[in-house]
Amino acid sequence: MKLLDLFKKKKENKSTFPENELERYLMEASSNVDAQKYFYQKLIWNQLIVLTPDYLEVAEGEQIVEENSKLKLVSFEGGKIPVFTSLNRIFDQEIIKEKVSYISLKGQDLFAMTKGASFILNPYSPYGKDLVPEEIEQLMNGTIYDRIDADEAERIRTEKFSNLYNLACDKQEGLILLGGYRMEVLDPADQKKLEESVDYFQQCLLLIEDHWPSMVLMAKALQRLGRHEEALVLLEQAFAINQENHSIPMEAALEAVHLRDLEKALYYSAASMKRKPDDFALMGNHAMNLVLAERDHEALALIEEALVLEPQDEVNENVKSLILEVMAGDRARPTIEETIGS
């Protein structure tokens, strides 16, 4: 979990919040990285208030804690210890109405005495947060600030990636089809849009190099631009990254056919069936590749299997008729050019 996610604003209620700098930085921390850092600095050096059992014989107020001191503290069900940034925070929302026993400790002393404990800061206040053991340990050893910087860098990178990805997708709208081809000639304006989408996806992959959806969509743009070798390279990379999606090898098989590489086309159309067995459409695609490769008997057996799964599929009915006519010598074997419509 990122540190930013740990700062949550609660429902607004009447409160004197904020009363001190620690509370002010806590209030601002959810939307301000510098405030997060100042909050942690104040948290470790400021006095914090914790509740003690009524029977505990200890003077209320600010305490100086000696090394190896032990105190009993009030905790909620589940073990979280409530801790407060000022006295008034105890009585926010008037959930606690009676006098309570408390002590005030410097944050550094409190956390040193309670290693491994979880806290909930200002549980009744409009602003508060959980303090988990990992976070407290990083606060005590000083690495919390590196973590804040890393989280902020990741947030910026994710936001930039999201903007680029959305721009790329917008440029492609209406210009590509997954699982097929748009054979209409591109006008100059549409060609420019697709080229811009390719540029945006390239920038996406510089930020997240293994983002396979960017690879697939970029490949579809390259396909429409006639840059089939580049498209196939991207699809092969996506295929290696995502080992479950059946559409990726299906698209790779289509690109391999465009490149007249029947060996790769057969490999990828077979891989798409392996990833999604008993899909009659994928069977039909592979059967057509088998016909192109002159493996007619395998193609016929496969298309008959596909028609058992979906007897009314007109596309596979036509593929079966084509296979039977080729085997009988009643028509010429289809060429790759005929298959891709070029």
Backbone hydrogen bonds in HBPLUS format (Angstrom, degrees):
<---DONOR---> <-ACCEPTOR-->    atom                        ^
c    i                          cat <-CA-CA->   ^        H-A-AA   ^      H-
h    n   atom  resd res      DA  || num        DHA   H-A  angle D-A-AA Bond
n    s   type  num  typ     dist DA aas  dist angle  dist       angle   num
A0005-ASP N   A0002-LYS O   3.06 MM   3  5.42 130.7  2.31 104.1 116.2     1
A0006-LEU N   A0003-LEU O   2.87 MM   3  5.23 148.8  1.97 109.8 119.9     2
A0007-PHE N   A0004-LEU O   3.29 MM   3  5.67 159.7  2.33 108.4 114.1     3
A0010-LYS N   A0126-PRO O   2.79 MM 116  4.84 151.6  1.87 148.6 151.4     4
A0024-ARG N   A0020-ASN O   2.99 MM   4  6.29 152.3  2.07 148.2 157.0     5
A0025-TYR N   A0021-GLU O   2.87 MM   4  6.09 164.2  1.89 158.1 160.5     6
A0026-LEU N   A0022-LEU O   2.97 MM   4  6.14 150.0  2.06 143.1 152.2     7
A0027-MET N   A0023-GLU O   2.97 MM   4  6.14 153.0  2.05 144.4 150.7     8
A0028-GLU N   A0024-ARG O   3.13 MM   4  6.40 144.0  2.26 140.7 150.1     9
A0029-ALA N   A0025-TYR O   2.92 MM   4  5.80 123.5  2.24 142.0 155.2    10
A0031-SER N   A0028-GLU O   3.22 MM   3  6.04 157.5  2.28 121.6 126.9    11
A0036-GLN N   A0032-ASN O   3.12 MM   4  6.49 143.8  2.25 143.2 153.0    12
A0036-GLN N   A0033-VAL O   3.07 MM   3  5.07 121.6  2.43  94.7 109.5    13
A0037-LYS N   A0033-VAL O   3.22 MM   4  6.65 155.6  2.29 150.5 155.3    14
A0038-TYR N   A0034-ASP O   2.99 MM   4  6.34 164.6  2.01 154.5 158.6    15
A0039-PHE N   A0035-ALA O   2.78 MM   4  5.88 153.4  1.85 145.9 154.0    16
A0040-TYR N   A0036-GLN O   3.10 MM   4  6.42 160.4  2.14 151.7 154.8    17
A0041-GLN N   A0037-LYS O   3.04 MM   4  6.33 155.4  2.10 148.2 155.5    18
A0042-LYS N   A0038-TYR O   2.91 MM   4  6.15 164.8  1.93 155.5 158.7    19
A0043-LEU N   A0039-PHE O   2.78 MM   4  5.94 151.4  1.86 147.8 157.3    20
A0044-ILE N   A0040-TYR O   3.19 MM   4  6.31 153.0  2.26 145.4 148.9    21
A0046-ASN N   A0042-LYS O   2.73 MM   4  5.40 154.6  1.79 154.5 157.9    22
A0108-GLN N   A0044-ILE O   2.83 MM  64  4.80 135.9  2.02 142.2 132.0    23
A0107-GLY N   A0046-ASN O   2.93 MM  61  5.97 151.3  2.01 162.7 167.1    24
A0048-LEU N   A0105-LEU O   2.61 MM  57  5.31 169.6  1.62 152.6 153.5    25
A0105-LEU N   A0048-LEU O   2.79 MM  57  5.31 155.5  1.85 157.7 160.5    26
A0049-ILE N   A0084-PHE O   2.89 MM  35  4.94 172.5  1.90 148.8 150.5    27
A0084-PHE N   A0049-ILE O   2.81 MM  35  4.94 160.9  1.84 146.4 152.5    28
A0050-VAL N   A0103-ILE O   3.01 MM  53  5.71 161.6  2.05 164.0 170.0    29
A0103-ILE N   A0050-VAL O   2.98 MM  53  5.71 154.8  2.05 161.6 169.6    30
A0074-VAL N   A0051-LEU O   2.91 MM  23  5.39 169.2  1.92 133.9 136.4    31
A0052-THR N   A0101-SER O   2.87 MM  49  5.40 165.7  1.89 129.4 133.1    32
A0056-LEU N   A0053-PRO O   2.99 MM   3  5.48 160.8  2.03 116.8 123.0    33
A0058-VAL N   A0056-LEU O   3.02 MM   2  5.81 122.6  2.36 109.9  93.8    34
A0104-SER N   A0061-GLY O   2.93 MM  43  5.44 154.8  1.99 134.3 128.2    35
A0063-GLN N   A0104-SER O   2.77 MM  41  5.82 154.9  1.83 169.2 164.9    36
A0069-SER N   A0066-GLU O   3.11 MM   3  5.62 141.6  2.26 140.7 137.6    37
A0076-PHE N   A0080-LYS O   2.71 MM   4  5.36 166.4  1.73 167.6 164.8    38
A0079-GLY N   A0076-PHE O   2.91 MM   3  5.52 152.7  1.99 138.8 139.2    39
A0081-ILE N   A0118-SER O   2.88 MM  37  6.31 162.8  1.91 144.3 147.9    40
A0120-ILE N   A0081-ILE O   2.94 MM  39  6.02 152.7  2.02 138.0 138.1    41
A0083-VAL N   A0120-ILE O   3.09 MM  37  6.16 156.1  2.15 144.0 143.5    42
A0122-ASN N   A0083-VAL O   2.82 MM  39  6.11 163.7  1.84 164.5 169.9    43
A0089-ARG N   A0086-SER O   3.14 MM   3  5.52 141.0  2.29 106.2 116.8    44
A0090-ILE N   A0087-LEU O   3.06 MM   3  5.73 150.5  2.15 116.9 124.2    45
A0091-PHE N   A0088-ASN O   3.06 MM   3  5.47 136.0  2.26 106.5 117.3    46
A0092-ASP N   A0089-ARG O   3.48 MM   3  5.24 172.8  2.49  99.8 101.7    47
A0094-GLU N   A0091-PHE O   3.00 MM   3  5.13 152.6  2.08 126.4 128.5    48
A0109-ASP N   A0106-LYS O   2.94 MM   3  5.36 119.4  2.31 109.4 124.2    49
A0110-LEU N   A0106-LYS O   2.97 MM   4  6.28 164.5  2.00 160.8 165.8    50
A0111-PHE N   A0107-GLY O   2.99 MM   4  6.15 171.7  1.99 160.9 161.8    51
A0112-ALA N   A0108-GLN O   3.07 MM   4  6.09 146.7  2.18 137.9 147.2    52
A0113-MET N   A0109-ASP O   3.05 MM   4  6.23 145.6  2.17 146.6 154.7    53
A0117-ALA N   A0114-THR O   2.99 MM   3  5.60 154.9  2.06 148.1 148.0    54
A0119-PHE N   A0131-LEU O   2.94 MM  12  4.94 171.1  1.95 147.0 149.6    55
A0131-LEU N   A0119-PHE O   2.88 MM  12  4.94 168.3  1.89 139.7 138.3    56
A0121-LEU N   A0129-LYS O   2.74 MM   8  5.24 161.4  1.78 169.5 163.8    57
A0129-LYS N   A0121-LEU O   3.30 MM   8  5.24 147.4  2.41 125.3 134.1    58
A0125-SER N   A0122-ASN O   3.18 MM   3  5.37 170.9  2.19 117.8 120.0    59
A0135-GLU N   A0132-VAL O   3.05 MM   3  5.35 115.8  2.48 107.5 122.6    60
A0136-ILE N   A0132-VAL O   3.00 MM   4  6.29 159.5  2.04 158.4 165.0    61
A0137-GLU N   A0133-PRO O   2.89 MM   4  6.09 159.9  1.93 153.3 158.7    62
A0138-GLN N   A0134-GLU O   3.00 MM   4  6.28 157.1  2.06 146.3 152.2    63
A0139-LEU N   A0135-GLU O   2.89 MM   4  6.16 146.1  2.01 143.2 153.5    64
A0140-MET N   A0136-ILE O   2.89 MM   4  6.17 156.3  1.95 151.3 156.8    65
A0141-ASN N   A0137-GLU O   2.99 MM   4  6.26 149.5  2.08 147.2 155.2    66
A0142-GLY N   A0138-GLN O   2.94 MM   4  5.79 112.4  2.41 133.8 147.4    67
A0143-THR N   A0138-GLN O   3.02 MM   5  4.99 112.6  2.49 139.8 147.6    68
A0144-ILE N   A0138-GLN O   3.16 MM   6  4.77 138.0  2.35 120.5 111.3    69
A0142-GLY N   A0139-LEU O   3.41 MM   3  5.18 152.3  2.50  93.6 101.4    70
A0146-ASP N   A0143-THR O   3.16 MM   3  5.32 124.8  2.48 100.7 114.0    71
A0147-ARG N   A0143-THR O   3.15 MM   4  6.48 154.6  2.22 150.1 157.4    72
A0148-ILE N   A0144-ILE O   2.99 MM   4  6.30 149.6  2.09 142.5 150.4    73
A0149-ASP N   A0145-TYR O   3.09 MM   4  6.31 162.7  2.12 143.5 147.6    74
A0150-ALA N   A0146-ASP O   2.90 MM   4  6.14 156.5  1.95 147.1 153.9    75
A0151-ASP N   A0147-ARG O   2.85 MM   4  6.03 160.0  1.89 150.4 155.7    76
A0152-GLU N   A0148-ILE O   2.94 MM   4  6.15 155.8  2.00 149.0 155.6    77
A0153-ALA N   A0149-ASP O   2.94 MM   4  6.15 157.2  1.99 147.1 153.4    78
A0154-GLU N   A0150-ALA O   2.95 MM   4  6.16 154.8  2.02 145.6 152.6    79
A0155-ARG N   A0151-ASP O   2.88 MM   4  6.11 151.3  1.96 143.4 151.7    80
A0156-ILE N   A0152-GLU O   2.96 MM   4  6.20 161.2  2.00 151.3 155.3    81
A0157-ARG N   A0153-ALA O   2.95 MM   4  6.15 159.2  2.00 145.4 151.6    82
A0158-THR N   A0154-GLU O   2.86 MM   4  6.01 162.2  1.89 150.7 155.4    83
A0159-GLU N   A0155-ARG O   2.93 MM   4  6.09 158.2  1.97 147.4 153.5    84
A0160-LYS N   A0156-ILE O   2.92 MM   4  6.10 160.6  1.96 149.2 154.5    85
A0161-PHE N   A0157-ARG O   2.88 MM   4  6.06 160.9  1.92 149.0 154.7    86
A0162-SER N   A0158-THR O   2.92 MM   4  6.08 164.4  1.94 148.7 152.9    87
A0163-ASN N   A0159-GLU O   3.06 MM   4  6.28 158.4  2.11 147.3 152.5    88
A0164-LEU N   A0160-LYS O   3.03 MM   4  6.27 164.1  2.06 152.6 156.7    89
A0165-TYR N   A0161-PHE O   2.84 MM   4  6.02 164.7  1.86 159.0 163.6    90
A0166-ASN N   A0162-SER O   3.01 MM   4  6.12 161.5  2.05 147.0 151.7    91
A0167-LEU N   A0163-ASN O   3.03 MM   4  6.21 155.2  2.09 144.6 151.6    92
A0168-ALA N   A0164-LEU O   2.92 MM   4  6.16 159.3  1.96 150.7 156.2    93
A0169-CYS N   A0165-TYR O   2.98 MM   4  6.22 162.8  2.01 151.1 155.4    94
A0170-ASP N   A0166-ASN O   2.94 MM   4  6.08 156.2  1.99 145.9 152.7    95
A0171-LYS N   A0167-LEU O   3.08 MM   4  6.32 152.5  2.16 147.3 153.9    96
A0172-GLN N   A0169-CYS O   3.10 MM   3  5.19 134.2  2.32  97.9 110.4    97
A0173-GLU N   A0170-ASP O   3.30 MM   3  5.33 152.4  2.38 101.4 109.2    98
A0175-LEU N   A0172-GLN O   2.82 MM   3  5.35 161.7  1.86 148.5 147.3    99
A0191-GLN N   A0187-ASP O   2.94 MM   4  6.16 161.2  1.98 161.5 167.8   100
A0192-LYS N   A0188-PRO O   2.99 MM   4  6.15 153.4  2.06 142.8 149.3   101
A0193-LYS N   A0189-ALA O   3.09 MM   4  6.39 150.8  2.18 141.4 149.1   102
A0194-LEU N   A0190-ASP O   3.01 MM   4  6.32 160.6  2.05 152.5 156.5   103
A0195-GLU N   A0191-GLN O   2.97 MM   4  6.20 155.5  2.03 147.6 154.8   104
A0196-GLU N   A0192-LYS O   2.90 MM   4  6.11 151.2  1.98 146.3 154.3   105
A0197-SER N   A0193-LYS O   2.88 MM   4  6.20 147.9  1.99 144.3 153.8   106
A0198-VAL N   A0194-LEU O   2.98 MM   4  6.27 152.4  2.06 145.9 152.7   107
A0199-ASP N   A0195-GLU O   3.11 MM   4  6.41 155.2  2.17 143.0 149.1   108
A0200-TYR N   A0196-GLU O   2.97 MM   4  6.28 158.7  2.02 150.7 155.9   109
A0201-PHE N   A0197-SER O   2.91 MM   4  6.14 160.8  1.94 151.7 156.9   110
A0202-GLN N   A0198-VAL O   2.93 MM   4  6.15 150.2  2.02 147.0 155.4   111
A0203-GLN N   A0199-ASP O   3.12 MM   4  6.43 151.3  2.21 144.3 151.3   112
A0204-CYS N   A0200-TYR O   2.92 MM   4  6.29 146.2  2.03 143.3 153.6   113
A0205-LEU N   A0201-PHE O   2.97 MM   4  6.26 154.6  2.03 149.2 154.5   114
A0206-LEU N   A0202-GLN O   3.10 MM   4  6.41 129.5  2.37 137.1 150.3   115
A0206-LEU N   A0203-GLN O   3.23 MM   3  5.08 134.0  2.45  91.4 103.9   116
A0207-LEU N   A0204-CYS O   3.01 MM   3  5.27 133.3  2.24 100.3 113.0   117
A0208-ILE N   A0204-CYS O   2.88 MM   4  6.20 161.5  1.91 154.7 160.5   118
A0211-HIS N   A0208-ILE O   3.26 MM   3  5.68 152.3  2.34 125.6 122.4   119
A0212-TRP N   A0210-ASP O   3.01 MM   2  5.76 111.4  2.50 114.6  98.1   120
A0214-SER N   A0211-HIS O   3.19 MM   3  5.74 126.5  2.50 111.3 122.9   121
A0215-MET N   A0211-HIS O   3.37 MM   4  6.76 151.6  2.45 143.1 151.2   122
A0215-MET N   A0212-TRP O   3.04 MM   3  4.90 114.2  2.48  93.6 109.9   123
A0216-VAL N   A0212-TRP O   2.96 MM   4  6.26 159.5  2.01 159.1 163.2   124
A0217-LEU N   A0213-PRO O   3.00 MM   4  6.18 173.3  2.01 154.0 155.7   125
A0218-MET N   A0214-SER O   2.89 MM   4  5.84 153.7  1.96 143.0 151.1   126
A0219-ALA N   A0215-MET O   2.91 MM   4  6.03 149.0  2.00 140.1 149.0   127
A0220-LYS N   A0216-VAL O   2.99 MM   4  6.34 147.0  2.10 145.2 154.1   128
A0221-ALA N   A0217-LEU O   3.14 MM   4  6.43 150.0  2.23 142.3 149.5   129
A0222-LEU N   A0218-MET O   2.95 MM   4  6.26 160.9  1.99 149.8 155.3   130
A0223-GLN N   A0219-ALA O   2.80 MM   4  6.01 147.9  1.91 145.0 154.5   131
A0224-ARG N   A0220-LYS O   3.16 MM   4  6.42 158.0  2.21 143.2 147.0   132
A0225-LEU N   A0221-ALA O   3.03 MM   4  6.32 135.7  2.24 140.5 153.4   133
A0227-ARG N   A0222-LEU O   2.79 MM   5  5.02 154.9  1.86 157.6 151.3   134
A0226-GLY N   A0223-GLN O   2.99 MM   3  5.10 159.0  2.04 105.8 111.5   135
A0231-ALA N   A0227-ARG O   3.12 MM   4  6.36 153.3  2.19 144.4 152.7   136
A0232-LEU N   A0228-HIS O   2.92 MM   4  6.11 160.4  1.95 152.5 156.0   137
A0233-VAL N   A0229-GLU O   3.15 MM   4  6.38 158.6  2.19 147.0 152.4   138
A0234-LEU N   A0230-GLU O   3.18 MM   4  6.46 160.8  2.22 149.3 153.4   139
A0235-LEU N   A0231-ALA O   3.02 MM   4  6.30 159.4  2.07 150.6 156.6   140
A0236-GLU N   A0232-LEU O   2.87 MM   4  6.06 152.9  1.94 151.8 158.8   141
A0237-GLN N   A0233-VAL O   3.06 MM   4  6.34 148.2  2.17 142.7 151.2   142
A0238-ALA N   A0234-LEU O   2.93 MM   4  6.25 160.4  1.97 151.2 156.4   143
A0239-PHE N   A0235-LEU O   2.83 MM   4  5.97 150.6  1.91 142.6 151.2   144
A0240-ALA N   A0236-GLU O   3.13 MM   4  6.33 147.2  2.24 139.3 146.2   145
A0241-ILE N   A0237-GLN O   3.13 MM   4  6.43 143.4  2.27 143.3 153.4   146
A0242-ASN N   A0238-ALA O   2.87 MM   4  5.98 175.8  1.87 163.3 162.9   147
A0250-MET N   A0246-HIS O   3.35 MM   4  6.49 152.6  2.43 141.3 149.2   148
A0251-GLU N   A0247-SER O   2.88 MM   4  6.09 157.9  1.93 150.5 155.1   149
A0252-ALA N   A0248-ILE O   2.93 MM   4  6.21 154.6  2.00 148.6 156.7   150
A0253-ALA N   A0249-PRO O   2.83 MM   4  6.00 150.2  1.91 144.5 151.5   151
A0254-LEU N   A0250-MET O   3.16 MM   4  6.50 153.2  2.24 144.0 150.4   152
A0255-GLU N   A0251-GLU O   3.06 MM   4  6.38 155.4  2.12 148.4 154.8   153
A0256-ALA N   A0252-ALA O   2.88 MM   4  6.13 152.0  1.96 146.7 154.9   154
A0257-VAL N   A0253-ALA O   3.02 MM   4  6.30 150.6  2.11 146.6 153.8   155
A0258-HIS N   A0254-LEU O   3.13 MM   4  6.45 154.1  2.20 142.3 149.0   156
A0259-LEU N   A0255-GLU O   3.03 MM   4  6.36 140.4  2.19 141.8 152.7   157
A0259-LEU N   A0256-ALA O   3.11 MM   3  4.98 122.9  2.45  90.4 105.1   158
A0261-ASP N   A0256-ALA O   2.89 MM   5  5.16 168.4  1.90 156.6 152.9   159
A0260-ARG N   A0257-VAL O   2.92 MM   3  4.88 160.3  1.96 107.7 111.9   160
A0265-ALA N   A0261-ASP O   2.99 MM   4  6.23 156.7  2.04 147.6 155.2   161
A0266-LEU N   A0262-LEU O   2.89 MM   4  6.01 162.0  1.93 149.8 152.8   162
A0267-TYR N   A0263-GLU O   3.06 MM   4  6.25 154.2  2.13 140.4 148.1   163
A0268-TYR N   A0264-LYS O   2.94 MM   4  6.12 167.9  1.95 157.7 159.0   164
A0269-SER N   A0265-ALA O   2.95 MM   4  6.07 158.4  2.00 147.5 154.1   165
A0270-ALA N   A0266-LEU O   2.97 MM   4  5.93 152.5  2.05 141.4 148.7   166
A0271-ALA N   A0267-TYR O   2.97 MM   4  6.16 145.1  2.10 136.5 146.8   167
A0272-SER N   A0268-TYR O   2.92 MM   4  6.15 148.5  2.02 144.4 151.7   168
A0273-MET N   A0269-SER O   3.32 MM   4  6.55 150.7  2.41 136.3 142.7   169
A0274-LYS N   A0270-ALA O   3.00 MM   4  6.31 150.0  2.09 144.0 153.0   170
A0275-ARG N   A0271-ALA O   3.00 MM   4  6.25 147.8  2.11 145.4 153.2   171
A0276-LYS N   A0272-SER O   3.08 MM   4  6.29 134.8  2.29 136.0 148.0   172
A0283-MET N   A0279-ASP O   3.05 MM   4  6.35 153.9  2.12 152.2 160.5   173
A0284-GLY N   A0280-PHE O   3.03 MM   4  6.24 150.0  2.12 138.9 146.2   174
A0285-ASN N   A0281-ALA O   3.06 MM   4  6.42 153.7  2.13 146.4 153.0   175
A0286-HIS N   A0282-LEU O   3.00 MM   4  6.26 163.0  2.03 149.8 154.0   176
A0287-ALA N   A0283-MET O   2.84 MM   4  6.02 154.2  1.90 148.1 156.2   177
A0288-MET N   A0284-GLY O   3.07 MM   4  6.32 153.2  2.14 146.6 152.2   178
A0289-ASN N   A0285-ASN O   3.17 MM   4  6.53 152.4  2.25 144.0 151.4   179
A0290-LEU N   A0286-HIS O   2.91 MM   4  6.25 149.9  2.01 149.1 157.9   180
A0291-VAL N   A0287-ALA O   3.01 MM   4  6.36 147.0  2.12 144.8 153.4   181
A0292-LEU N   A0288-MET O   3.03 MM   4  6.35 160.2  2.07 148.7 153.4   182
A0293-ALA N   A0289-ASN O   3.02 MM   4  6.26 140.8  2.18 139.6 150.3   183
A0295-ARG N   A0290-LEU O   2.80 MM   5  5.06 169.0  1.81 155.0 153.0   184
A0294-GLU N   A0291-VAL O   2.93 MM   3  4.93 161.4  1.96 109.5 113.1   185
A0299-ALA N   A0295-ARG O   3.09 MM   4  6.33 154.3  2.16 147.0 155.1   186
A0300-LEU N   A0296-ASP O   2.86 MM   4  6.11 157.4  1.91 154.0 159.2   187
A0301-ALA N   A0297-HIS O   3.07 MM   4  6.26 166.6  2.09 148.5 151.7   188
A0302-LEU N   A0298-GLU O   3.04 MM   4  6.17 157.5  2.09 146.3 152.5   189
A0303-ILE N   A0299-ALA O   2.95 MM   4  6.15 160.8  1.98 150.4 155.6   190
A0304-GLU N   A0300-LEU O   3.02 MM   4  6.13 152.8  2.09 148.7 155.8   191
A0305-GLU N   A0301-ALA O   3.14 MM   4  6.31 147.8  2.25 137.5 146.0   192
A0306-ALA N   A0302-LEU O   2.93 MM   4  6.26 150.7  2.02 145.7 154.1   193
A0307-LEU N   A0303-ILE O   2.98 MM   4  6.19 148.1  2.08 140.8 148.6   194
A0308-VAL N   A0304-GLU O   3.09 MM   4  6.34 132.6  2.32 137.9 149.5   195
A0309-LEU N   A0305-GLU O   3.33 MM   4  6.70 148.7  2.43 141.0 148.1   196
A0310-GLU N   A0306-ALA O   3.02 MM   4  6.36 148.9  2.12 143.3 152.4   197
A0313-ASP N   A0310-GLU O   3.24 MM   3  5.80 167.5  2.26 123.2 123.7   198
A0317-GLU N   A0313-ASP O   3.07 MM   4  6.29 145.9  2.20 142.5 152.8   199
A0318-ASN N   A0314-GLU O   2.94 MM   4  6.19 154.0  2.01 147.9 153.7   200
A0319-VAL N   A0315-VAL O   2.96 MM   4  6.31 149.7  2.05 143.3 152.6   201
A0320-LYS N   A0316-ASN O   2.90 MM   4  6.11 157.2  1.95 145.4 150.8   202
A0321-SER N   A0317-GLU O   3.02 MM   4  6.29 160.3  2.06 146.4 151.7   203
A0322-LEU N   A0318-ASN O   2.92 MM   4  6.14 157.6  1.97 147.4 153.5   204
A0323-ILE N   A0319-VAL O   2.93 MM   4  6.20 161.7  1.96 151.6 156.1   205
A0324-LEU N   A0320-LYS O   2.97 MM   4  6.22 168.3  1.98 157.9 160.1   206
A0325-GLU N   A0321-SER O   2.99 MM   4  6.14 158.0  2.04 149.8 155.8   207
A0326-VAL N   A0322-LEU O   2.93 MM   4  6.16 155.3  1.99 152.0 158.6   208
A0327-MET N   A0323-ILE O   2.92 MM   4  6.14 163.2  1.95 153.6 158.3   209
A0328-ALA N   A0324-LEU O   2.95 MM   4  6.07 142.4  2.09 139.9 150.1   210
A0330-ASP N   A0325-GLU O   2.79 MM   5  4.95 139.6  1.96 156.3 157.2   211
A0329-GLY N   A0326-VAL O   3.15 MM   3  5.09 150.3  2.24  98.6 107.6   212
A0339-THR N   A0335-THR O   2.99 MM   4  6.31 153.6  2.07 146.8 154.7   213
A0340-ILE N   A0336-ILE O   2.97 MM   4  6.26 157.3  2.02 157.0 161.0   214
A0341-GLY N   A0337-GLU O   2.94 MM   4  5.86 114.0  2.38 132.5 148.4   215
A0342-SER N   A0337-GLU O   2.97 MM   5  5.16 141.6  2.12 149.1 153.1   216
